[in-house]
Amino acid sequence: MSTSLNYYDELVNEIEILIDNNDYSEALVKIKTELTMPYIPQHIEKMLEALLKEVNVKMFEQQPNTNTTWSLAKITEILTNSTDEETQLLAFHYLKDQNLRKILPVIREYFMNKKVSNFAKIYLLYLLKEQEITEVFLVQKTNGLFKLNPQKMIPYQDEQQVKLVMQLLDQWVYNDNPSLYHTCLYLLETYYYDLYPHFIVNNEIQALAVAIIYQGQVMYNEKIDVTELAMQFNVAVPTVQKYLLSLNNKKL
């Protein structure tokens, strides 16, 4: 059993190093190869799926502009029909070179499609922000129905509460367990996109940090007492559990 765990620990560590070094193609091969195996521990499978999503996003964000383009008609077809998130992200890449104002009716319908993930909807809103579109959109997310103006959105990494949570993760996790730290950062970003425009209630920075650290350790199949962890941060367990409930509702 320990040999198996050591194998998966080393595998995840190798993938995270590849991602840190921007070697996304090699990371993608390792992730997809492992996901085809007949048996994977559940917590490892969740971690690999989370890493897969992260790699896909980074690959499409850093994909250089080429002479290859997709027509608005093709992009419209993808946004209108239910497709996998990877294809949607690729469509977003080509949308960067298009005038989004030409397909605003399609985009409005996309924001109301319950089959589209929260992440994809918020990602598209950021593209609208880049094109300085000021229209208010009605966006159906799993946490509610919202009227959102892209121009009023703050970049994720610039949000003050996000910075404070990341500082706590730096202090409490990074030196002891870099792999866990990597997972915690992903959990934080996913939580932000899923809950946007809501985030941390009453500035409960420590409570969310505890919930993320606890959830990350659970994903690594490590046993940890949430009460003891909450005491170290001087926060109430029920407050931590509130954020854990939200984290556990995510499809990672």
N, C-alpha and C positions, 0 to 999 in steps of 0.2 A: 504493500500500500504506500509506503513512504517513497519507494522508487517511482511509482506512478505520479505522486504529488510533486516530486523533484523534477520529473520530466515536464510536467505542465508549468511549473514555476519557471523553469529555464526557457520553455517555449514562449510564454507570455513576455518574459524579460527580453528575449531576442527580438520579438515583434516590436516591443516598445522602443528598443534601441534603434531599430530600422526606421520607425516613425520619426523619432527624434533627429535622425540623420537625413530625413527627407527621402529615404529609399522606399517609397510607397509601393512600387511594383513588386519588390521582393517580399515586403510585408504582406501584400495582398495574396501572393502565392502561398505563403506559409499559412495564413488564416484559412483560405478556401480549402487547402489540402487537408487541414486538420478537421474542418467542419464536415468533410465527406467521410470521415472515419465512422465505423458502425457504432462505436460507443464513446461518448465524451461525458465526463461528470457534468451535471447540470450547471454548477456555478462556473465551470470553465467555458461551457458553451455560451453562457450569457456574456462572459467577458470577451470571448472571441467575436460575438455578434456586435458588441459595443465597439470593439477595435475595428471591425469591418466597416461599420458606419463612419467612424472617424476617418479612416483611410480614404473612403470614397469621397467624403466631403473635401478633404485636403487635396486629393488628386484633381478634383474638378475646379477647386478654387485656384490652383496653381497651374492649370492647363494653359499653355501659351496660346495667344490668338494666332490662328492659321487662316489660310485661304478657304478652308472648309467651313461652311456655314449650314445651318438648318433654316429652311424657309419658315415664315410665320405660320404657314398652313400646317407644316409638320409639327411645330411646337404646339400649336393650338390643339392638334389631334391628341398629343400626349397629355396636355393639361386637361382636356375634356374627358378623356377615357381613363379608367383606372389602370395605372401602370406601377411597376415597382419604383421605390424611392430612388434607386440608382439612376434610372432613366429620367426621372423628373429632374434630378440634380444636373444631369447632362443637358437637359433642355434649358435649365436656368443658365448654364454656361453660355449657350448660344443666344439666350435672351439679352445678355449684356450688350451685345452689338446691335440689338434691334430697338425700335421705338415702341416701348411698352404701351404707350397711349393708344396704339392701333388695335390692341387686343384687350382693352380694359373690361369689356363685357365678359370675355372669357375668364379673365382674372377674378372678377367678382364672383362668378359661379364656382371657380376653383376654391376660393376662400370659404364657400358655404358647403363644399363637398366633405361629408363626414368620413369618407374613406381616405382622405389626405391627412398625413400626420401633422401634428402641431409644429414640428420642426420645419417641415417643408413650407408651411404657410408663413411662418415668421421669417424664414430665409428669403422668400419671395418679397416680403414687405421691405426687407433691407435693399433688395434690388430696385424697388420702386423709389426708395429714398435716394439711391445713387442717381436716379434720373430726375430727381427733384420734382416728383409727382406729389402734389399736396392734397389730393382727394382723400376723403375719409372713406374707409372700406369697412363693411360689415364682415367680421371674421368669426366663423363657427369653430370653436376649439373644444376639446374634451372638458375643459374647466369653465366653459361658458361662452356666451355670444358677446362679442366686443366690437365697438366702433373704434378703428385704429387709423391714425394719420401717420404715414411713413416718416414724414419730416420731423415728427416729435419723438421718434425712436432714438434711444441712445445706444451706440455700439456696445455689445455685450461686455467687452473687456474694459470699457470705460465706466461701467456702472459702479457707483461707489460701494454699494453693499457687496457686489461681486468681489471687488478688490479686497474688502475686509475679510471675507470668507477665505479667499486665496491666501491672505497673510497668515491666517490661523493654520491652514493646511501646510503652509511652508514651515511654520514653527513646530507643528506637532507630528507631521508625517514624513516630510521630504527626507530628512537625514536618516531616519530609522528604516524606512521602506519606500524607496523610489518607485517601485512598481505599484504599490498601493496608492501612492501620491498621484501617479498618472491616472489611475482608475477614478480617484476622488475628483480630479479636475474634470474628467468626462461626465461624472455624475452631476457635478455642479452646473456644467454647461447645458446638459440635457434638462435638468430641473428648471433652469432659467427659461429655456425655449418653450417648455411644456406649460409653465405657469404664467408666462408673459400675457398681459401686462402686470399681473400680480407677481410678487416675489417673496420677500421676507416680511412677515407681519410684526409690527411693533419693534422693528430693528433687532429681531432675535437672531443675530449673527452667530453667536456661539451655539445655539440650539441647532441651527441648520448644519453647522460644521460638524457637530457631534453626530447628527443623523447621517451625514455623508460618510464620515469615517467608519461608523458602525456598518452601514450598508456596504461599503467597499470591502470591509473585512469579511462580511458574510459572503460576498461574491468570491472571496479567496478561500472560503470554507474554513475560516478561522473562528474559534469560539471566543466570544467577548461578552462581558456583562455590560449592558447598556446603562445600568444604574451607576456602576463604577465609573464609566466613561463620562457620564453626565456630571458626576460629582467633581471630576477633575476640572471640568469647565465651569463648575458652579452654576449649572442650569437645572431646571426642574425636568424630571423624566417625562411627565405628560406633554410638556412642550416639545421635547425631542420626538416623542411618539407621533405627534401631529405631523411633523415633517417626514418621519419615516413612512407614514401612511401614504403621503404623496409620492415619495421615492419608489415605494413598492408597487404603485399603480402604473409605473412607467414600463413600457415594453423595451427592455434593453437587450 
